[in-house]
Amino acid sequence: MLWEGKTSSAELQAAAAGYVDAAKEVPDVDHALAGARDIIAERLADDATLRGRVRDITRADGVVKSRVATGKANEVSKFQDYYDFSQPLKDLPSHRILAIRRGEAEGFLVWAVDAPAERITGEMEFEFASRNRAADQMRLVVQDAYKRLISPAVEVDLRLEMKTRADEEAIAIFGKNLEQLLLAPPAGERVVIGLDPGFRTGVKVAVVSKTGAVAATDAFFLHQPERFAQLLLAYVARFNPDLISIGNGTASRETETLTRDILAERKLSKPQVVVVNESGASVYSASELARDELPDLDVSLRGAVSIARRLQDPLAELVKIDPKSIGVGQYQHDVSQPRLKALFGAGLLVHRLGDYQRADALAQERLVLARRLEDGEAVATSMIALGLAAQGLGDDEGAAAAYTEAAELARAGGYTWFLGIATSNLGDLLRDQGDYVQARARLEEALEIFRQLGDERFVTVSLANLGFLAAREGRNDEAEALLREGLVYAEARVDTELAIWCLTELSALTLSKGDAKRAARLTGAMEALREETGHAPTPDLQRLSEQTRSALVSELGEEQVAAALAVGREMAFEQAMAYALQT
């Protein structure tokens, strides 16, 4: 009766009297009406459309507010900037989201999303109470539904959404910084003296041969400069090193200055002194992997070995370290660790470098170590890396076997995110092999996994992959709709990798629909974006891109294709996305 809105408040009061029953814990009319209001409040809270509207309003106009936790006001901490802080949710950058979340986790902060409650409840009252004859009762329903049910649920949704966005931006920053670190030119096969600086315990020394084998270890002390010089010159004379690698941690500047002064005093042009990033060296030194690799060395000396080898081949040395321990990101300890490990251990070498032989060798090495350490998660990620490398080398059978084994390991070990990745990669491979039925089954399975995990990016990637499949099957309308969904996400998150995938497929689809000039412009935008970001195309996308270009030349001729490509290449990222999303 209250929901239908045709009954006045007085009539409701009279009807409620019939439900009064002390035995059923309904002692009076007010309790009966309260029970009715609770039922309708839950109906409002279950309305997905209403919750979506409230979420959109809160996302657009809500304010994130943090305050100091009880009893912490007088404590000095790195979170003091957030002891009395507020900022519109839509403007809050990822590093602040992560900082506030860490402050909450460490017990220094309490925070919440402050929604425009009066506006929201006003709109709800207009919709549900204004035309209801028992408007006073419905206003109570609206206020209760929002405060008790809808507002807390929407805040949970937005907290998760903010965390996901912050994770993705932090991981993207980590990826870019890590790429620069990994792509640092290797010194190659040279004899290197590694110096791990320190004041109290001394500068740890390790000499490594051209192949990275440990030739000698020692410790020098900065407070004994003459002894330091004597020992260093003795090592230079004995091993004839090409380089001295110095870690950039505590006492680095003092160690570098003293070393350079010693060499300059003797007018030695060789060895050259280089300061390297030592992040993660101490973590590696105490790891089971380091104990297995350097069993006869004290833990304090293993860091010097790592510092020396990082100069010889940074890529080979850094893959031994847990990615969160490499200090090239923001709050990498707080973000999704499976995503971080996948970026570091599996995807980066293949997708960004395109060096499949190198990726295969490193994945094989990582797999041997992971199996020796009985690390199931690392074995699964190594198998995914092997699959990616095999696919790049044209070994589809090997790739399928690697993905299948990775999926089985991930399923057995409960590594759900990696199960989704392995299953998705297998679906992509089956699609390229023309087995569309099995490909769809695997891709839909991966989509469901990522939906259960709440991973918005990989839900979108999975939908885009289903779009690629639909295009191969000739279901062009479905393909275009799914690709557009991928582009909308890529535009909102400035996800250049996903944008390149979708633009490549969309250009081929556009050409098949007869709009060759538009297809050529999309191809130009995709190629410019790929060159700007350094993304190496996957083999299947490279083939599709080449096929599209060839077909464009046949359709338009070299001159018109070149002109249309040039138009696309001039587009900035935002312009390319807007153009691609035009109907």
C-alpha positions in Angstrom: 0.0 0.0 0.0 2.8 2.4 0.9 4.8 1.5 -2.2 1.8 2.0 -4.5 1.3 5.5 -3.1 -2.5 5.5 -3.3 -3.1 5.3 0.4 -3.0 8.3 2.8 -1.0 8.4 6.0 -4.2 8.1 8.1 -5.4 5.1 6.1 -2.0 3.5 6.5 -2.2 4.0 10.3 -5.6 2.3 10.3 -4.3 -0.6 8.2 -1.2 -1.0 10.3 -3.3 -1.5 13.4 -4.3 -4.9 11.9 -0.6 -6.1 12.1 -0.1 -5.3 15.7 0.9 -8.5 17.5 3.1 -8.4 20.6 3.9 -12.1 20.1 5.5 -11.2 16.8 7.4 -8.3 18.3 5.1 -5.7 16.7 3.8 -4.1 19.9 2.1 -1.0 18.3 1.3 0.8 15.0 4.6 2.6 14.9 6.5 -0.7 14.9 4.2 -2.0 12.2 4.8 1.0 10.0 8.6 0.8 10.7 8.6 -2.8 9.4 6.8 -1.7 6.2 9.3 1.1 5.7 12.2 -1.3 6.2 10.9 -3.6 3.5 10.5 -0.7 1.0 13.9 0.8 2.0 15.5 -2.6 1.1 13.6 -2.5 -2.2 15.1 0.9 -3.0 18.6 -0.2 -2.0 18.3 -3.2 -4.4 17.4 -1.0 -7.3 20.6 -1.1 -9.5 19.5 1.9 -11.5 19.0 4.0 -8.4 22.3 2.9 -6.9 24.0 3.7 -10.2 22.7 7.2 -10.1 23.7 7.8 -6.5 27.2 6.4 -7.3 27.5 8.8 -10.3 26.5 11.8 -8.3 28.9 10.9 -5.5 31.7 10.2 -7.9 31.1 13.6 -9.6 30.5 15.8 -6.5 31.7 13.7 -3.5 34.6 14.8 -1.3 37.3 12.5 0.2 38.0 13.6 3.8 40.6 12.2 6.1 41.3 13.0 9.7 43.8 11.8 12.3 42.9 8.7 14.2 42.0 8.9 17.8 45.1 9.1 20.0 47.5 9.9 17.1 47.1 13.6 16.9 50.4 14.3 18.7 52.4 11.7 16.9 54.8 12.7 14.1 54.3 10.6 11.0 54.6 10.8 7.2 50.8 11.1 7.1 50.6 14.5 8.8 49.5 16.2 5.6 46.4 14.1 5.7 45.5 14.7 9.4 42.9 17.3 8.3 42.5 16.8 4.6 39.8 17.1 2.0 39.7 17.0 -1.8 37.0 16.4 -4.4 36.9 12.7 -5.3 37.1 13.3 -9.0 40.3 15.4 -8.6 42.1 13.1 -6.2 45.3 11.8 -7.7 46.4 8.2 -7.4 49.3 8.8 -5.1 47.1 10.5 -2.5 44.6 7.7 -2.6 47.4 5.2 -1.9 48.9 7.4 0.8 45.5 7.8 2.6 44.9 4.0 2.3 48.3 3.3 3.8 47.7 5.8 6.6 44.5 4.0 7.4 46.2 0.6 7.3 48.9 1.8 9.7 46.4 3.2 12.1 47.1 6.9 11.6 44.1 8.0 9.5 40.4 7.6 9.3 38.8 8.6 6.0 35.5 8.6 4.2 33.7 9.8 1.1 31.5 12.7 1.9 28.6 12.6 -0.5 26.1 15.4 -1.4 23.5 13.7 0.8 20.9 16.5 0.7 20.9 16.6 -3.1 20.7 12.8 -3.4 17.9 12.4 -0.9 16.1 15.5 -2.4 16.1 13.8 -5.8 15.0 10.5 -4.3 12.2 12.2 -2.4 11.0 13.9 -5.6 11.0 10.6 -7.4 9.4 8.4 -4.7 7.6 10.7 -2.3 6.3 13.7 -4.1 3.4 11.9 -5.8 2.8 9.4 -2.9 -0.3 10.2 -0.8 1.6 9.1 2.3 4.5 11.4 1.4 5.7 11.7 5.1 6.1 8.0 5.4 8.0 7.8 2.0 10.3 10.6 3.1 11.2 8.5 6.1 11.8 5.5 3.8 14.1 7.5 1.5 16.1 8.9 4.4 16.5 5.5 6.0 17.3 3.7 2.7 20.0 6.2 1.8 21.6 6.5 5.2 21.5 2.9 6.3 21.8 1.0 3.0 22.6 2.9 -0.1 25.3 5.3 1.1 27.5 2.6 2.8 27.2 0.4 -0.2 28.1 3.2 -2.7 31.1 4.2 -0.5 32.4 0.6 -0.6 32.0 0.6 -4.4 33.8 3.9 -4.8 36.6 2.9 -2.4 37.2 -0.2 -4.5 37.0 1.8 -7.7 39.5 4.4 -6.4 41.8 1.6 -5.3 41.6 -0.1 -8.7 42.3 3.2 -10.5 45.2 4.1 -8.1 46.7 0.6 -8.6 46.6 0.8 -12.3 48.2 4.3 -12.4 50.9 3.2 -9.9 51.6 0.1 -11.8 51.8 2.1 -15.1 54.4 4.4 -13.5 56.3 1.4 -12.1 56.2 -0.2 -15.6 57.6 2.9 -17.3 60.3 3.4 -14.7 61.2 -0.3 -14.7 61.4 -0.4 -18.5 64.0 2.4 -18.4 65.9 0.5 -15.7 65.8 -2.8 -17.5 66.8 -1.2 -20.8 69.9 0.4 -19.4 72.7 -0.6 -21.8 74.6 -3.6 -20.4 78.3 -3.3 -19.9 78.7 -6.8 -21.3 81.5 -9.2 -20.6 83.8 -7.1 -18.5 85.6 -7.6 -15.2 83.8 -5.5 -12.6 84.6 -4.6 -9.0 81.3 -4.1 -7.1 81.2 -1.8 -4.0 78.3 -1.9 -1.6 78.8 1.3 0.5 78.5 1.4 4.2 79.9 3.4 7.2 79.8 1.2 10.3 80.2 -2.2 8.7 82.4 -1.0 5.9 82.2 -1.0 2.1 81.6 -4.6 0.9 83.7 -5.6 -2.1 83.1 -8.2 -4.8 85.1 -8.8 -8.0 83.2 -10.6 -10.7 84.8 -12.1 -13.9 83.6 -11.4 -17.4 81.1 -14.2 -17.0 79.8 -13.0 -13.7 81.6 -15.5 -11.5 82.8 -14.3 -8.1 86.6 -14.0 -8.2 87.2 -12.3 -4.8 85.4 -10.6 -1.9 86.6 -8.2 0.8 85.6 -5.2 3.0 87.1 -1.7 2.9 86.5 1.0 5.6 86.0 4.7 4.8 87.5 5.8 8.0 90.8 4.2 6.9 91.4 6.0 3.6 95.0 5.0 3.3 94.2 1.3 3.8 91.2 1.7 1.5 93.5 3.1 -1.2 96.1 0.4 -0.7 93.5 -2.5 -1.0 91.7 -0.9 -3.9 94.8 -0.4 -6.0 95.9 -4.0 -5.2 92.6 -5.3 -6.5 93.0 -3.1 -9.7 96.5 -4.4 -10.3 95.5 -8.1 -9.6 92.2 -8.3 -11.6 92.6 -5.5 -14.2 88.9 -4.5 -14.0 87.2 -2.5 -16.7 84.6 -0.9 -14.3 83.9 -0.2 -10.7 80.2 -0.4 -9.8 79.1 1.5 -6.7 75.6 1.2 -5.1 73.7 4.4 -4.6 72.6 3.8 -1.0 74.0 5.0 2.3 77.7 6.3 2.0 77.5 6.1 -1.8 78.7 9.7 -2.3 81.6 9.2 0.1 82.6 5.9 -1.4 82.5 7.4 -5.0 84.5 10.5 -4.0 87.2 8.5 -2.3 87.4 5.9 -5.2 87.7 8.6 -7.8 90.3 10.5 -5.8 92.4 7.4 -5.5 92.3 6.6 -9.2 92.9 10.3 -10.2 95.9 10.5 -7.9 97.5 7.5 -9.7 96.3 9.0 -13.1 94.5 5.8 -13.9 91.9 6.2 -16.7 90.8 2.6 -16.2 88.7 1.3 -14.5 85.7 3.7 -15.0 83.6 4.4 -11.9 79.8 4.0 -12.3 77.1 4.5 -9.7 74.2 2.0 -10.1 70.7 1.7 -8.5 71.1 -0.8 -5.6 67.3 -1.1 -4.8 66.5 -4.6 -3.8 70.1 -5.8 -3.4 69.7 -6.4 0.3 66.4 -8.2 -0.2 68.1 -10.4 -2.8 71.1 -11.0 -0.5 68.9 -12.6 2.2 66.7 -14.5 -0.3 66.6 -18.2 -0.7 67.6 -17.7 -4.4 70.8 -15.9 -3.3 71.6 -18.6 -0.8 71.2 -21.2 -3.5 73.3 -19.2 -6.0 76.0 -18.0 -3.7 76.0 -20.6 -0.8 79.6 -19.9 0.3 79.3 -16.1 0.6 78.2 -14.2 3.7 74.9 -12.5 3.2 76.6 -9.1 3.6 78.8 -9.7 0.6 76.1 -11.0 -1.8 74.8 -7.4 -2.3 78.2 -6.4 -3.7 78.0 -9.2 -6.2 74.5 -8.1 -7.3 75.7 -4.5 -7.6 78.7 -5.6 -9.8 76.5 -7.9 -12.0 73.8 -5.2 -12.5 76.4 -3.2 -14.5 77.2 -6.2 -16.6 73.6 -7.1 -17.4 70.9 -5.2 -15.5 68.1 -7.3 -17.1 69.4 -10.7 -16.0 70.2 -9.5 -12.5 66.9 -7.6 -11.7 64.6 -10.5 -12.7 65.9 -12.2 -9.6 64.3 -9.6 -7.3 60.7 -9.3 -6.1 59.4 -6.4 -8.1 58.0 -4.5 -5.1 61.5 -4.3 -3.8 62.8 -2.4 -6.8 62.3 1.2 -5.8 61.1 2.7 -9.1 57.4 3.2 -8.4 55.0 4.8 -5.9 53.5 2.6 -3.1 54.3 -0.6 -5.0 54.1 -2.5 -1.8 50.4 -1.6 -1.6 49.2 -2.3 -5.1 48.0 -5.6 -6.6 51.1 -7.8 -6.3 50.0 -10.3 -9.0 49.6 -7.5 -11.5 53.0 -6.1 -10.5 54.7 -9.5 -10.8 53.0 -10.2 -14.1 54.3 -6.8 -15.5 57.8 -7.6 -14.3 58.1 -11.3 -14.8 56.0 -12.1 -17.9 54.7 -9.3 -20.0 57.4 -6.6 -20.0 60.1 -8.4 -21.9 57.9 -9.7 -24.6 55.4 -6.9 -25.2 57.7 -4.0 -24.8 61.0 -5.3 -26.0 59.8 -7.7 -28.7 63.0 -9.7 -28.1 61.4 -13.1 -28.0 64.7 -15.1 -27.9 65.9 -13.1 -24.9 62.5 -13.4 -23.2 62.5 -17.2 -23.7 66.0 -17.6 -22.2 65.1 -15.5 -19.2 61.8 -17.2 -18.7 63.6 -20.6 -18.8 66.1 -19.4 -16.2 63.3 -18.1 -14.0 61.4 -21.4 -14.4 64.4 -23.5 -13.3 64.9 -21.3 -10.2 61.1 -21.2 -9.3 60.9 -25.0 -9.5 64.1 -25.4 -7.4 62.5 -23.1 -4.8 59.1 -24.9 -5.1 57.4 -21.5 -5.7 54.2 -22.4 -7.4 53.2 -18.9 -8.3 56.6 -18.1 -9.8 56.4 -21.4 -11.8 53.0 -20.3 -13.2 54.1 -16.9 -14.2 57.3 -18.3 -15.8 55.1 -20.7 -17.8 53.0 -17.7 -19.0 56.2 -15.9 -20.0 57.4 -19.0 -21.9 54.0 -19.1 -23.7 54.3 -15.5 -24.7 57.9 -16.0 -26.0 56.9 -19.2 -27.8 54.0 -17.4 -29.5 56.4 -14.6 -30.6 58.8 -17.2 -32.0 55.9 -18.9 -34.0 55.8 -22.0 -31.8 52.0 -22.2 -31.3 52.1 -25.8 -30.0 54.7 -24.9 -27.4 52.7 -21.7 -26.4 49.5 -23.7 -26.0 51.3 -26.3 -23.8 52.8 -23.6 -21.7 49.5 -21.7 -21.2 47.7 -24.9 -20.4 50.2 -25.9 -17.8 50.2 -22.4 -16.3 46.4 -22.5 -16.0 46.5 -25.9 -14.3 49.2 -24.8 -11.9 47.3 -21.5 -11.1 44.0 -23.3 -10.6 45.6 -25.9 -8.3 47.5 -23.2 -6.3 44.6 -20.7 -6.1 46.5 -18.1 -8.1 43.2 -16.8 -9.6 44.6 -13.7 -11.4 47.2 -15.8 -13.2 44.6 -18.4 -14.1 42.7 -15.6 -15.9 45.8 -14.5 -17.8 46.8 -18.0 -18.9 43.2 -18.8 -19.9 42.9 -15.5 -21.8 46.2 -16.0 -23.6 45.2 -19.5 -24.6 41.9 -18.1 -25.9 43.8 -15.6 -28.0 46.0 -18.3 -29.4 43.1 -20.6 -30.3 41.4 -17.6 -32.0 44.5 -17.0 -34.2 44.5 -20.7 -35.1 40.9 -20.6 -36.2 39.4 -22.7 -33.4 36.7 -20.2 -32.7 34.5 -22.4 -30.5 37.3 -23.3 -28.1 38.6 -19.7 -28.2 35.2 -18.3 -27.2 34.9 -20.8 -24.3 38.4 -19.8 -23.0 37.9 -16.0 -23.4 34.5 -16.1 -21.7 36.0 -18.1 -18.9 38.7 -15.5 -18.5 36.1 -12.7 -18.5 34.2 -14.4 -15.7 37.4 -14.8 -13.6 38.3 -11.1 -14.0 34.7 -10.1 -13.2 34.8 -12.1 -10.0 38.1 -10.5 -9.1 36.7 -7.0 -9.8 39.6 -6.2 -12.2 38.1 -3.5 -14.4 41.0 -3.3 -16.8 41.1 -7.0 -17.6 37.4 -7.3 -17.8 37.6 -4.6 -20.5 40.6 -6.4 -22.2 38.6 -9.7 -22.1 35.6 -7.9 -23.8 38.0 -6.5 -26.4 39.4 -9.9 -27.0 35.9 -11.2 -27.6 35.5 -8.3 -30.0 38.6 -9.5 -31.9 37.0 -13.0 -32.0 33.7 -11.7 -33.2 35.4 -9.8 -36.1 37.1 -13.1 -37.2 33.7 -14.8 -37.1 32.2 -12.1 -39.2 29.9 -10.7 -36.5 30.9 -7.2 -37.2 28.2 -5.3 -35.2 29.1 -7.3 -32.0 32.8 -6.8 -32.7 32.5 -3.0 -33.2 30.4 -2.6 -30.0 33.0 -4.5 -27.9 35.9 -2.7 -29.4 34.3 0.6 -28.7 33.9 -0.4 -25.1 37.6 -1.1 -25.0 38.3 2.3 -26.5 36.1 4.1 -24.0 38.1 2.5 -21.2 41.4 3.2 -22.9 40.5 6.9 -23.4 39.4 7.3 -19.7 42.5 5.6 -18.3 44.9 6.8 -21.0 45.7 3.1 -21.5 47.8 3.3 -24.7 48.5 -0.5 -25.0 44.8 -1.3 -25.0 44.1 1.6 -27.4 46.7 0.2 -29.9 45.1 -3.3 -29.8 41.6 -1.9 -30.4 42.7 0.6 -33.1 44.4 -2.1 -35.0 41.4 -4.3 -35.0 38.9 -1.5 -35.6 40.9 -0.3 -38.6 40.6 -3.8 -40.2 36.9 -3.9 -39.3 36.3 -0.4 -40.8 38.0 -1.5 -44.0 35.9 -4.6 -44.3 32.8 -2.3 -44.0 34.0 -0.3 -47.1 35.4 2.9 -45.4 39.0 2.7 -46.6 40.0 6.3 -45.8 38.7 6.1 -42.2 40.5 2.8 -41.8 43.8 4.3 -43.1 43.5 7.2 -40.6 42.9 4.8 -37.8 45.9 2.8 -38.9 48.0 6.0 -38.9 46.9 7.0 -35.4 47.7 3.4 -34.2 51.1 3.4 -35.8 52.0 6.9 -34.3 50.9 5.8 -30.9 52.9 2.6 -31.1 56.0 4.4 -32.1 55.6 7.1 -29.4 55.1 4.5 -26.6 57.6 1.9 -27.9 55.0 -0.9 -27.8 56.2 -3.9 -29.8 53.1 -5.5 -31.5 52.2 -9.0 -30.8 52.7 -11.4 -33.8 48.9 -11.6 -34.5 48.4 -7.9 -34.4 51.5 -7.3 -36.5 50.1 -9.7 -39.2 46.7 -8.0 -39.0 48.3 -4.5 -39.4 50.3 -5.6 -42.4 47.3 -7.2 -44.0 45.2 -4.1 -43.5 48.0 -1.9 -45.0 48.2 -4.1 -48.0 44.5 -4.1 -48.5 44.4 -0.3 -48.2 47.0 0.1 -50.9 45.0 -2.2 -53.2 41.8 -0.2 -52.4 43.1 3.4 -52.5 46.5 3.4 -54.1 49.8 4.4 -52.5 49.3 8.2 -52.7 45.8 8.3 -51.0 46.9 5.8 -48.3 50.0 7.9 -47.5 47.8 11.0 -47.2 45.2 9.3 -45.0 47.9 7.8 -42.8 49.5 11.2 -42.4 46.2 12.6 -41.1 46.0 9.8 -38.5 49.6 10.3 -37.5 49.0 13.9 -36.7 46.3 13.1 -34.1 47.1 13.4 -30.4 45.9 10.5 -28.2 42.7 12.3 -27.2 41.9 13.2 -30.9 42.5 9.6 -32.0 40.2 8.2 -29.4 37.5 10.8 -30.2 37.8 10.0 -33.9 37.7 6.2 -33.4 34.6 6.5 -31.2 32.6 8.6 -33.8 29.6 6.8 -35.1 
